[in-house]
Amino acid sequence: MAGTSDRPRHFLFVCGRNRWRSPTAEAIFAGRGGLLTMSAGLSPDAEVPIDADLVSWADRIFVMERSQLRKLKRQFGALLAERRVVSLDIPDRYRFMEPALVDQLERKMRPFLR
């Protein structure tokens, strides 16, 4: 599993439509501390729709809301068995790279960046 080798950790950030929250997280954590980041959305009209390949790529998956966690488990239950999925509990009221969103992401991701 990630963290036991020199391989970068793969973090996947997921929100509804992959327009604001998850792309912001992908951008601000890319390359930080040996991380590789990607983002996707659970909605069929997402900019980058989540799929099995993205789930398989990820060591850890961060969703923005608990409802997204439930939806992710319904869609990819078996693939999630070896991955930790965390809800950051960040509501859908921010725009891409909005300072308040960046602040929340920085604070809530701190424990996972060690």
N, CA, C and O atoms as a printed pandas DataFrame, in Angstrom:
     atom_number atom_name residue_name chain_id  residue_number  x_coord  y_coord  z_coord
0              1         N          MET        A               1    0.849   -1.190    0.000
1              2        CA          MET        A               1    0.000    0.000    0.000
2              3         C          MET        A               1    0.881    1.235    0.000
3              4         O          MET        A               1    2.063    1.166    0.335
4              5         N          ALA        A               2    0.313    2.337   -0.369
5              6        CA          ALA        A               2    1.064    3.594   -0.441
6              7         C          ALA        A               2    1.683    3.921    0.901
7              8         O          ALA        A               2    1.137    3.600    1.956
8              9         N          GLY        A               3    2.841    4.568    0.836
9             10        CA          GLY        A               3    3.535    4.941    2.048
10            11         C          GLY        A               3    4.589    3.931    2.445
11            12         O          GLY        A               3    5.452    4.239    3.268
12            13         N          THR        A               4    4.544    2.707    1.872
13            14        CA          THR        A               4    5.509    1.687    2.226
14            15         C          THR        A               4    6.659    1.625    1.231
15            16         O          THR        A               4    7.579    0.826    1.411
16            17         N          SER        A               5    6.631    2.439    0.196
17            18        CA          SER        A               5    7.694    2.449   -0.797
18            19         C          SER        A               5    7.974    3.895   -1.202
19            20         O          SER        A               5    7.420    4.841   -0.641
20            21         N          ASP        A               6    8.841    4.031   -2.184
21            22        CA          ASP        A               6    9.159    5.362   -2.682
22            23         C          ASP        A               6    8.148    5.839   -3.721
23            24         O          ASP        A               6    8.259    6.958   -4.221
24            25         N          ARG        A               7    7.178    5.013   -4.047
25            26        CA          ARG        A               7    6.162    5.381   -5.033
26            27         C          ARG        A               7    5.327    6.536   -4.491
27            28         O          ARG        A               7    4.955    6.531   -3.318
28            29         N          PRO        A               8    5.030    7.527   -5.334
29            30        CA          PRO        A               8    4.169    8.636   -4.882
30            31         C          PRO        A               8    2.801    8.113   -4.454
31            32         O          PRO        A               8    2.318    7.104   -4.968
32            33         N          ARG        A               9    2.196    8.809   -3.519
33            34        CA          ARG        A               9    0.827    8.483   -3.131
34            35         C          ARG        A               9   -0.121    9.092   -4.146
35            36         O          ARG        A               9    0.088   10.208   -4.622
36            37         N          HIS        A              10   -1.161    8.349   -4.468
37            38        CA          HIS        A              10   -2.158    8.775   -5.444
38            39         C          HIS        A              10   -3.425    9.178   -4.711
39            40         O          HIS        A              10   -4.090    8.332   -4.113
40            41         N          PHE        A              11   -3.769   10.469   -4.750
41            42        CA          PHE        A              11   -4.971   10.993   -4.111
42            43         C          PHE        A              11   -5.967   11.394   -5.191
43            44         O          PHE        A              11   -5.639   12.157   -6.100
44            45         N          LEU        A              12   -7.181   10.875   -5.081
45            46        CA          LEU        A              12   -8.267   11.224   -5.992
46            47         C          LEU        A              12   -9.287   12.057   -5.220
47            48         O          LEU        A              12   -9.771   11.642   -4.166
48            49         N          PHE        A              13   -9.608   13.233   -5.753
49            50        CA          PHE        A              13  -10.599   14.127   -5.148
50            51         C          PHE        A              13  -11.879   14.062   -5.975
51            52         O          PHE        A              13  -11.846   14.163   -7.202
52            53         N          VAL        A              14  -13.009   13.891   -5.286
53            54        CA          VAL        A              14  -14.280   13.667   -5.966
54            55         C          VAL        A              14  -15.338   14.630   -5.433
55            56         O          VAL        A              14  -15.482   14.810   -4.224
56            57         N          CYS        A              15  -16.070   15.239   -6.351
57            58        CA          CYS        A              15  -17.246   16.021   -5.989
58            59         C          CYS        A              15  -18.345   15.665   -6.981
59            60         O          CYS        A              15  -18.251   14.652   -7.673
60            61         N          GLY        A              16  -19.371   16.480   -7.054
61            62        CA          GLY        A              16  -20.501   16.152   -7.914
62            63         C          GLY        A              16  -20.200   16.259   -9.395
63            64         O          GLY        A              16  -20.301   15.278  -10.131
64            65         N          ARG        A              17  -19.828   17.460   -9.831
65            66        CA          ARG        A              17  -19.652   17.683  -11.274
66            67         C          ARG        A              17  -18.213   17.990  -11.681
67            68         O          ARG        A              17  -17.950   18.298  -12.843
68            69         N          ASN        A              18  -17.290   17.908  -10.740
69            70        CA          ASN        A              18  -15.868   18.099  -11.031
70            71         C          ASN        A              18  -15.605   19.448  -11.698
71            72         O          ASN        A              18  -14.875   19.543  -12.684
72            73         N          ARG        A              19  -16.219   20.483  -11.133
73            74        CA          ARG        A              19  -16.014   21.813  -11.707
74            75         C          ARG        A              19  -15.292   22.757  -10.751
75            76         O          ARG        A              19  -14.497   23.586  -11.196
76            77         N          TRP        A              20  -15.555   22.649   -9.431
77            78        CA          TRP        A              20  -14.997   23.636   -8.512
78            79         C          TRP        A              20  -14.204   23.012   -7.367
79            80         O          TRP        A              20  -13.004   23.254   -7.243
80            81         N          ARG        A              21  -14.863   22.214   -6.534
81            82        CA          ARG        A              21  -14.194   21.723   -5.334
82            83         C          ARG        A              21  -13.086   20.710   -5.624
83            84         O          ARG        A              21  -11.946   20.905   -5.203
84            85         N          SER        A              22  -13.409   19.643   -6.333
85            86        CA          SER        A              22  -12.370   18.628   -6.560
86            87         C          SER        A              22  -11.245   19.128   -7.471
87            88         O          SER        A              22  -10.092   18.784   -7.211
88            89         N          PRO        A              23  -11.505   19.918   -8.525
89            90        CA          PRO        A              23  -10.380   20.453   -9.298
90            91         C          PRO        A              23   -9.499   21.406   -8.482
91            92         O          PRO        A              23   -8.290   21.473   -8.700
92            93         N          THR        A              24  -10.103   22.140   -7.547
93            94        CA          THR        A              24   -9.307   23.000   -6.673
94            95         C          THR        A              24   -8.380   22.152   -5.820
95            96         O          THR        A              24   -7.192   22.452   -5.703
96            97         N          ALA        A              25   -8.919   21.090   -5.221
97            98        CA          ALA        A              25   -8.091   20.203   -4.400
98            99         C          ALA        A              25   -6.979   19.570   -5.234
99           100         O          ALA        A              25   -5.831   19.505   -4.794
100          101         N          GLU        A              26   -7.315   19.108   -6.424
101          102        CA          GLU        A              26   -6.307   18.520   -7.305
102          103         C          GLU        A              26   -5.176   19.511   -7.558
103          104         O          GLU        A              26   -4.001   19.151   -7.491
104          105         N          ALA        A              27   -5.530   20.740   -7.843
105          106        CA          ALA        A              27   -4.532   21.760   -8.179
106          107         C          ALA        A              27   -3.657   22.129   -6.986
107          108         O          ALA        A              27   -2.441   22.244   -7.136
108          109         N          ILE        A              28   -4.236   22.314   -5.823
109          110        CA          ILE        A              28   -3.423   22.819   -4.709
110          111         C          ILE        A              28   -2.548   21.742   -4.070
111          112         O          ILE        A              28   -1.539   22.064   -3.442
112          113         N          PHE        A              29   -2.920   20.462   -4.220
113          114        CA          PHE        A              29   -2.109   19.407   -3.609
114          115         C          PHE        A              29   -1.222   18.663   -4.601
115          116         O          PHE        A              29   -0.449   17.795   -4.196
116          117         N          ALA        A              30   -1.312   18.980   -5.880
117          118        CA          ALA        A              30   -0.509   18.317   -6.903
118          119         C          ALA        A              30    0.980   18.469   -6.607
119          120         O          ALA        A              30    1.483   19.583   -6.460
120          121         N          GLY        A              31    1.662   17.365   -6.522
121          122        CA          GLY        A              31    3.106   17.383   -6.319
122          123         C          GLY        A              31    3.557   17.654   -4.903
123          124         O          GLY        A              31    4.750   17.562   -4.613
124          125         N          ARG        A              32    2.654   17.980   -4.028
125          126        CA          ARG        A              32    3.020   18.294   -2.651
126          127         C          ARG        A              32    3.345   16.999   -1.903
127          128         O          ARG        A              32    2.551   16.058   -1.906
128          129         N          GLY        A              33    4.487   16.957   -1.279
129          130        CA          GLY        A              33    4.846   15.806   -0.447
130          131         C          GLY        A              33    4.810   14.478   -1.167
131          132         O          GLY        A              33    4.418   13.470   -0.579
132          133         N          GLY        A              34    5.207   14.453   -2.412
133          134        CA          GLY        A              34    5.215   13.203   -3.158
134          135         C          GLY        A              34    3.841   12.726   -3.582
135          136         O          GLY        A              34    3.637   11.530   -3.791
136          137         N          LEU        A              35    2.904   13.636   -3.709
137          138        CA          LEU        A              35    1.552   13.263   -4.119
138          139         C          LEU        A              35    1.364   13.393   -5.623
139          140         O          LEU        A              35    1.901   14.299   -6.261
140          141         N          LEU        A              36    0.596   12.475   -6.167
141          142        CA          LEU        A              36    0.034   12.630   -7.505
142          143         C          LEU        A              36   -1.461   12.773   -7.284
143          144         O          LEU        A              36   -2.056   11.985   -6.549
144          145         N          THR        A              37   -2.071   13.761   -7.905
145          146        CA          THR        A              37   -3.481   14.031   -7.666
146          147         C          THR        A              37   -4.273   14.020   -8.965
147          148         O          THR        A              37   -3.767   14.357  -10.036
148          149         N          MET        A              38   -5.526   13.622   -8.833
149          150        CA          MET        A              38   -6.486   13.683   -9.922
150          151         C          MET        A              38   -7.825   14.055   -9.301
151          152         O          MET        A              38   -7.997   13.969   -8.085
152          153         N          SER        A              39   -8.770   14.468  -10.136
153          154        CA          SER        A              39  -10.111   14.766   -9.648
154          155         C          SER        A              39  -11.131   14.242  -10.643
155          156         O          SER        A              39  -10.854   14.062  -11.828
156          157         N          ALA        A              40  -12.332   14.004  -10.107
157          158        CA          ALA        A              40  -13.421   13.485  -10.932
158          159         C          ALA        A              40  -14.740   13.847  -10.266
159          160         O          ALA        A              40  -14.781   14.306   -9.125
160          161         N          GLY        A              41  -15.818   13.625  -11.015
161          162        CA          GLY        A              41  -17.146   13.897  -10.494
162          163         C          GLY        A              41  -18.045   12.687  -10.601
163          164         O          GLY        A              41  -17.851   11.833  -11.467
164          165         N          LEU        A              42  -19.021   12.615   -9.728
165          166        CA          LEU        A              42  -19.962   11.496   -9.701
166          167         C          LEU        A              42  -21.146   11.683  -10.646
167          168         O          LEU        A              42  -21.827   10.713  -10.978
168          169         N          SER        A              43  -21.394   12.890  -11.072
169          170        CA          SER        A              43  -22.521   13.165  -11.956
170          171         C          SER        A              43  -22.183   12.731  -13.386
171          172         O          SER        A              43  -21.034   12.838  -13.814
172          173         N          PRO        A              44  -23.185   12.242  -14.122
173          174        CA          PRO        A              44  -22.937   11.863  -15.520
174          175         C          PRO        A              44  -22.432   13.028  -16.379
175          176         O          PRO        A              44  -21.755   12.806  -17.383
176          177         N          ASP        A              45  -22.760   14.276  -15.988
177          178        CA          ASP        A              45  -22.312   15.437  -16.770
178          179         C          ASP        A              45  -21.049   16.079  -16.188
179          180         O          ASP        A              45  -20.746   17.235  -16.482
180          181         N          ALA        A              46  -20.320   15.336  -15.370
181          182        CA          ALA        A              46  -19.091   15.855  -14.770
182          183         C          ALA        A              46  -18.053   16.154  -15.847
183          184         O          ALA        A              46  -18.026   15.511  -16.897
184          185         N          GLU        A              47  -17.206   17.133  -15.571
185          186        CA          GLU        A              47  -16.102   17.455  -16.484
186          187         C          GLU        A              47  -15.245   16.209  -16.729
187          188         O          GLU        A              47  -14.904   15.895  -17.869
188          189         N          VAL        A              48  -14.903   15.509  -15.649
189          190        CA          VAL        A              48  -14.198   14.221  -15.715
190          191         C          VAL        A              48  -15.031   13.240  -14.892
191          192         O          VAL        A              48  -14.943   13.238  -13.664
192          193         N          PRO        A              49  -15.834   12.412  -15.546
193          194        CA          PRO        A              49  -16.651   11.454  -14.794
194          195         C          PRO        A              49  -15.776   10.375  -14.150
195          196         O          PRO        A              49  -14.830    9.877  -14.761
196          197         N          ILE        A              50  -16.107   10.032  -12.925
197          198        CA          ILE        A              50  -15.349    8.989  -12.246
198          199         C          ILE        A              50  -15.603    7.653  -12.929
199          200         O          ILE        A              50  -16.701    7.385  -13.417
200          201         N          ASP        A              51  -14.571    6.823  -12.953
201          202        CA          ASP        A              51  -14.716    5.490  -13.529
202          203         C          ASP        A              51  -13.839    4.512  -12.751
203          204         O          ASP        A              51  -13.097    4.914  -11.855
204          205         N          ALA        A              52  -13.923    3.253  -13.088
205          206        CA          ALA        A              52  -13.188    2.207  -12.371
206          207         C          ALA        A              52  -11.680    2.416  -12.467
207          208         O          ALA        A              52  -10.959    2.121  -11.513
208          209         N          ASP        A              53  -11.195    2.913  -13.589
209          210        CA          ASP        A              53   -9.750    3.136  -13.732
210          211         C          ASP        A              53   -9.251    4.183  -12.735
211          212         O          ASP        A              53   -8.192    4.006  -12.133
212          213         N          LEU        A              54   -9.996    5.259  -12.557
213          214        CA          LEU        A              54   -9.597    6.287  -11.590
214          215         C          LEU        A              54   -9.641    5.743  -10.164
215          216         O          LEU        A              54   -8.735    5.995   -9.369
216          217         N          VAL        A              55  -10.688    5.004   -9.848
217          218        CA          VAL        A              55  -10.787    4.419   -8.509
218          219         C          VAL        A              55   -9.622    3.468   -8.268
219          220         O          VAL        A              55   -9.030    3.477   -7.189
220          221         N          SER        A              56   -9.291    2.655   -9.252
221          222        CA          SER        A              56   -8.170    1.706   -9.118
222          223         C          SER        A              56   -6.829    2.415   -8.996
223          224         O          SER        A              56   -5.930    1.930   -8.309
224          225         N          TRP        A              57   -6.689    3.554   -9.655
225          226        CA          TRP        A              57   -5.449    4.330   -9.616
226          227         C          TRP        A              57   -5.189    4.883   -8.221
227          228         O          TRP        A              57   -4.037    4.982   -7.798
228          229         N          ALA        A              58   -6.246    5.242   -7.507
229          230        CA          ALA        A              58   -6.128    5.974   -6.241
230          231         C          ALA        A              58   -5.727    5.077   -5.081
231          232         O          ALA        A              58   -6.204    3.950   -4.946
232          233         N          ASP        A              59   -4.827    5.614   -4.238
233          234        CA          ASP        A              59   -4.533    4.980   -2.950
234          235         C          ASP        A              59   -5.554    5.444   -1.917
235          236         O          ASP        A              59   -5.971    4.681   -1.046
236          237         N          ARG        A              60   -5.943    6.695   -2.032
237          238        CA          ARG        A              60   -6.896    7.292   -1.101
238          239         C          ARG        A              60   -7.817    8.199   -1.898
239          240         O          ARG        A              60   -7.388    8.902   -2.812
240          241         N          ILE        A              61   -9.097    8.168   -1.531
241          242        CA          ILE        A              61  -10.109    8.950   -2.237
242          243         C          ILE        A              61  -10.766    9.895   -1.233
243          244         O          ILE        A              61  -11.152    9.495   -0.135
244          245         N          PHE        A              62  -10.882   11.151   -1.637
245          246        CA          PHE        A              62  -11.512   12.172   -0.811
246          247         C          PHE        A              62  -12.745   12.682   -1.519
247          248         O          PHE        A              62  -12.655   13.207   -2.629
248          249         N          VAL        A              63  -13.903   12.531   -0.885
249          250        CA          VAL        A              63  -15.140   13.095   -1.411
250          251         C          VAL        A              63  -15.434   14.364   -0.625
251          252         O          VAL        A              63  -14.950   14.541    0.493
252          253         N          MET        A              64  -16.224   15.238   -1.215
253          254        CA          MET        A              64  -16.512   16.507   -0.569
254          255         C          MET        A              64  -17.698   16.427    0.391
255          256         O          MET        A              64  -17.796   17.236    1.314
256          257         N          GLU        A              65  -18.605   15.457    0.184
257          258        CA          GLU        A              65  -19.805   15.353    1.009
258          259         C          GLU        A              65  -20.104   13.885    1.319
259          260         O          GLU        A              65  -19.742   12.991    0.555
260          261         N          ARG        A              66  -20.766   13.655    2.447
261          262        CA          ARG        A              66  -21.111   12.282    2.848
262          263         C          ARG        A              66  -22.031   11.596    1.833
263          264         O          ARG        A              66  -21.923   10.389    1.618
264          265         N          SER        A              67  -22.921   12.346    1.218
265          266        CA          SER        A              67  -23.810   11.744    0.213
266          267         C          SER        A              67  -22.991   11.208   -0.964
267          268         O          SER        A              67  -23.366   10.210   -1.580
268          269         N          GLN        A              68  -21.889   11.861   -1.272
269          270        CA          GLN        A              68  -21.022   11.391   -2.353
270          271         C          GLN        A              68  -20.297   10.112   -1.945
271          272         O          GLN        A              68  -20.024    9.255   -2.785
272          273         N          LEU        A              69  -19.990    9.989   -0.677
273          274        CA          LEU        A              69  -19.374    8.767   -0.165
274          275         C          LEU        A              69  -20.324    7.587   -0.375
275          276         O          LEU        A              69  -19.907    6.529   -0.846
276          277         N          ARG        A              70  -21.586    7.768   -0.030
277          278        CA          ARG        A              70  -22.565    6.693   -0.212
278          279         C          ARG        A              70  -22.719    6.323   -1.694
279          280         O          ARG        A              70  -22.789    5.145   -2.042
280          281         N          LYS        A              71  -22.768    7.322   -2.542
281          282        CA          LYS        A              71  -22.911    7.068   -3.988
282          283         C          LYS        A              71  -21.677    6.344   -4.532
283          284         O          LYS        A              71  -21.798    5.425   -5.342
284          285         N          LEU        A              72  -20.521    6.751   -4.093
285          286        CA          LEU        A              72  -19.279    6.107   -4.525
286          287         C          LEU        A              72  -19.269    4.640   -4.102
287          288         O          LEU        A              72  -18.880    3.774   -4.886
288          289         N          LYS        A              73  -19.687    4.357   -2.885
289          290        CA          LYS        A              73  -19.734    2.975   -2.403
290          291         C          LYS        A              73  -20.728    2.136   -3.194
291          292         O          LYS        A              73  -20.473    0.962   -3.462
292          293         N          ARG        A              74  -21.861    2.728   -3.570
293          294        CA          ARG        A              74  -22.838    1.999   -4.387
294          295         C          ARG        A              74  -22.265    1.667   -5.764
295          296         O          ARG        A              74  -22.478    0.570   -6.279
296          297         N          GLN        A              75  -21.547    2.605   -6.352
297          298        CA          GLN        A              75  -21.045    2.409   -7.714
298          299         C          GLN        A              75  -19.791    1.543   -7.782
299          300         O          GLN        A              75  -19.605    0.800   -8.745
300          301         N          PHE        A              76  -18.929    1.633   -6.767
301          302        CA          PHE        A              76  -17.616    0.986   -6.861
302          303         C          PHE        A              76  -17.254    0.202   -5.602
303          304         O          PHE        A              76  -16.079    0.112   -5.248
304          305         N          GLY        A              77  -18.237   -0.359   -4.933
305          306        CA          GLY        A              77  -18.028   -1.027   -3.653
306          307         C          GLY        A              77  -16.836   -1.967   -3.605
307          308         O          GLY        A              77  -15.986   -1.838   -2.724
308          309         N          ALA        A              78  -16.756   -2.911   -4.540
309          310        CA          ALA        A              78  -15.678   -3.908   -4.520
310          311         C          ALA        A              78  -14.308   -3.271   -4.723
311          312         O          ALA        A              78  -13.331   -3.697   -4.106
312          313         N          LEU        A              79  -14.226   -2.270   -5.567
313          314        CA          LEU        A              79  -12.937   -1.606   -5.822
314          315         C          LEU        A              79  -12.459   -0.782   -4.629
315          316         O          LEU        A              79  -11.269   -0.492   -4.510
316          317         N          LEU        A              80  -13.375   -0.410   -3.755
317          318        CA          LEU        A              80  -13.017    0.438   -2.620
318          319         C          LEU        A              80  -12.460   -0.355   -1.444
319          320         O          LEU        A              80  -11.993    0.233   -0.468
320          321         N          ALA        A              81  -12.503   -1.664   -1.525
321          322        CA          ALA        A              81  -12.085   -2.510   -0.402
322          323         C          ALA        A              81  -10.650   -2.231    0.050
323          324         O          ALA        A              81  -10.357   -2.312    1.243
324          325         N          GLU        A              82   -9.766   -1.909   -0.872
325          326        CA          GLU        A              82   -8.356   -1.686   -0.533
326          327         C          GLU        A              82   -7.985   -0.207   -0.464
327          328         O          GLU        A              82   -6.804    0.132   -0.390
328          329         N          ARG        A              83   -8.977    0.670   -0.486
329          330        CA          ARG        A              83   -8.720    2.102   -0.474
330          331         C          ARG        A              83   -9.459    2.763    0.675
331          332         O          ARG        A              83  -10.579    2.384    1.017
332          333         N          ARG        A              84   -8.822    3.738    1.251
333          334        CA          ARG        A              84   -9.503    4.514    2.281
334          335         C          ARG        A              84  -10.230    5.658    1.590
335          336         O          ARG        A              84   -9.661    6.367    0.761
336          337         N          VAL        A              85  -11.498    5.824    1.948
337          338        CA          VAL        A              85  -12.307    6.905    1.399
338          339         C          VAL        A              85  -12.697    7.816    2.558
339          340         O          VAL        A              85  -13.197    7.360    3.587
340          341         N          VAL        A              86  -12.459    9.110    2.372
341          342        CA          VAL        A              86  -12.687   10.091    3.422
342          343         C          VAL        A              86  -13.624   11.174    2.906
343          344         O          VAL        A              86  -13.456   11.673    1.794
344          345         N          SER        A              87  -14.615   11.534    3.725
345          346        CA          SER        A              87  -15.460   12.673    3.396
346          347         C          SER        A              87  -14.882   13.910    4.079
347          348         O          SER        A              87  -14.674   13.920    5.292
348          349         N          LEU        A              88  -14.627   14.942    3.296
349          350        CA          LEU        A              88  -14.089   16.194    3.830
350          351         C          LEU        A              88  -15.182   17.126    4.337
351          352         O          LEU        A              88  -14.882   18.129    4.986
352          353         N          ASP        A              89  -16.428   16.818    4.057
353          354        CA          ASP        A              89  -17.565   17.621    4.512
354          355         C          ASP        A              89  -17.431   19.098    4.125
355          356         O          ASP        A              89  -17.505   19.990    4.970
356          357         N          ILE        A              90  -17.233   19.323    2.839
357          358        CA          ILE        A              90  -17.132   20.678    2.294
358          359         C          ILE        A              90  -18.341   20.900    1.384
359          360         O          ILE        A              90  -18.457   20.248    0.346
360          361         N          PRO        A              91  -19.232   21.805    1.757
361          362        CA          PRO        A              91  -20.460   22.015    0.977
362          363         C          PRO        A              91  -20.196   22.637   -0.395
363          364         O          PRO        A              91  -19.147   23.233   -0.642
364          365         N          ASP        A              92  -21.169   22.480   -1.262
365          366        CA          ASP        A              92  -21.066   22.971   -2.641
366          367         C          ASP        A              92  -21.501   24.438   -2.695
367          368         O          ASP        A              92  -22.583   24.763   -3.182
368          369         N          ARG        A              93  -20.635   25.309   -2.185
369          370        CA          ARG        A              93  -20.952   26.742   -2.232
370          371         C          ARG        A              93  -19.728   27.579   -2.596
371          372         O          ARG        A              93  -19.693   28.782   -2.336
372          373         N          TYR        A              94  -18.745   26.954   -3.186
373          374        CA          TYR        A              94  -17.500   27.646   -3.521
374          375         C          TYR        A              94  -17.228   27.554   -5.012
375          376         O          TYR        A              94  -17.701   26.645   -5.693
376          377         N          ARG        A              95  -16.466   28.504   -5.499
377          378        CA          ARG        A              95  -15.992   28.509   -6.887
378          379         C          ARG        A              95  -14.559   27.982   -6.925
379          380         O          ARG        A              95  -13.902   27.852   -5.892
380          381         N          PHE        A              96  -14.094   27.686   -8.123
381          382        CA          PHE        A              96  -12.739   27.172   -8.317
382          383         C          PHE        A              96  -11.711   28.140   -7.718
383          384         O          PHE        A              96  -11.714   29.332   -8.026
384          385         N          MET        A              97  -10.842   27.614   -6.869
385          386        CA          MET        A              97   -9.737   28.332   -6.231
386          387         C          MET        A              97  -10.188   29.490   -5.340
387          388         O          MET        A              97   -9.385   30.368   -5.023
388          389         N          GLU        A              98  -11.438   29.506   -4.940
389          390        CA          GLU        A              98  -11.917   30.533   -4.016
390          391         C          GLU        A              98  -11.116   30.415   -2.708
391          392         O          GLU        A              98  -10.961   29.314   -2.181
392          393         N          PRO        A              99  -10.610   31.534   -2.186
393          394        CA          PRO        A              99   -9.758   31.473   -0.988
394          395         C          PRO        A              99  -10.383   30.721    0.188
395          396         O          PRO        A              99   -9.676   29.994    0.885
396          397         N          ALA        A             100  -11.676   30.875    0.424
397          398        CA          ALA        A             100  -12.316   30.153    1.535
398          399         C          ALA        A             100  -12.295   28.640    1.303
399          400         O          ALA        A             100  -12.148   27.872    2.253
400          401         N          LEU        A             101  -12.441   28.212    0.055
401          402        CA          LEU        A             101  -12.361   26.789   -0.275
402          403         C          LEU        A             101  -10.938   26.282   -0.085
403          404         O          LEU        A             101  -10.726   25.215    0.491
404          405         N          VAL        A             102   -9.969   27.041   -0.565
405          406        CA          VAL        A             102   -8.566   26.650   -0.397
406          407         C          VAL        A             102   -8.239   26.516    1.087
407          408         O          VAL        A             102   -7.582   25.556    1.491
408          409         N          ASP        A             103   -8.687   27.465    1.900
409          410        CA          ASP        A             103   -8.442   27.408    3.348
410          411         C          ASP        A             103   -9.043   26.143    3.961
411          412         O          ASP        A             103   -8.387   25.466    4.752
412          413         N          GLN        A             104  -10.277   25.824    3.603
413          414        CA          GLN        A             104  -10.916   24.620    4.142
414          415         C          GLN        A             104  -10.175   23.362    3.722
415          416         O          GLN        A             104   -9.937   22.475    4.541
416          417         N          LEU        A             105   -9.812   23.283    2.457
417          418        CA          LEU        A             105   -9.082   22.115    1.974
418          419         C          LEU        A             105   -7.743   21.963    2.693
419          420         O          LEU        A             105   -7.376   20.864    3.108
420          421         N          GLU        A             106   -7.028   23.053    2.836
421          422        CA          GLU        A             106   -5.727   23.004    3.531
422          423         C          GLU        A             106   -5.901   22.484    4.961
423          424         O          GLU        A             106   -5.130   21.642    5.422
424          425         N          ARG        A             107   -6.905   22.987    5.645
425          426        CA          ARG        A             107   -7.127   22.604    7.040
426          427         C          ARG        A             107   -7.563   21.142    7.152
427          428         O          ARG        A             107   -7.045   20.401    7.986
428          429         N          LYS        A             108   -8.506   20.733    6.319
429          430        CA          LYS        A             108   -9.059   19.386    6.429
430          431         C          LYS        A             108   -8.120   18.311    5.888
431          432         O          LYS        A             108   -8.215   17.150    6.285
432          433         N          MET        A             109   -7.227   18.681    4.997
433          434        CA          MET        A             109   -6.290   17.710    4.435
434          435         C          MET        A             109   -5.005   17.570    5.269
435          436         O          MET        A             109   -4.243   16.623    5.072
436          437         N          ARG        A             110   -4.767   18.485    6.178
437          438        CA          ARG        A             110   -3.526   18.481    6.960
438          439         C          ARG        A             110   -3.166   17.100    7.530
439          440         O          ARG        A             110   -2.015   16.683    7.397
440          441         N          PRO        A             111   -4.107   16.373    8.162
441          442        CA          PRO        A             111   -3.739   15.064    8.730
442          443         C          PRO        A             111   -3.304   14.028    7.690
443          444         O          PRO        A             111   -2.589   13.081    8.016
444          445         N          PHE        A             112   -3.729   14.207    6.456
445          446        CA          PHE        A             112   -3.456   13.221    5.413
446          447         C          PHE        A             112   -2.186   13.529    4.625
447          448         O          PHE        A             112   -1.777   12.741    3.772
448          449         N          LEU        A             113   -1.575   14.648    4.903
449          450        CA          LEU        A             113   -0.398   15.069    4.141
450          451         C          LEU        A             113    0.910   14.729    4.839
451          452         O          LEU        A             113    1.987   15.008    4.312
452          453         N          ARG        A             114    0.825   14.139    5.998
453          454        CA          ARG        A             114    2.029   13.791    6.755
454          455         C          ARG        A             114    2.739   12.611    6.161
455          456         O          ARG        A             114    3.773   12.188    6.678
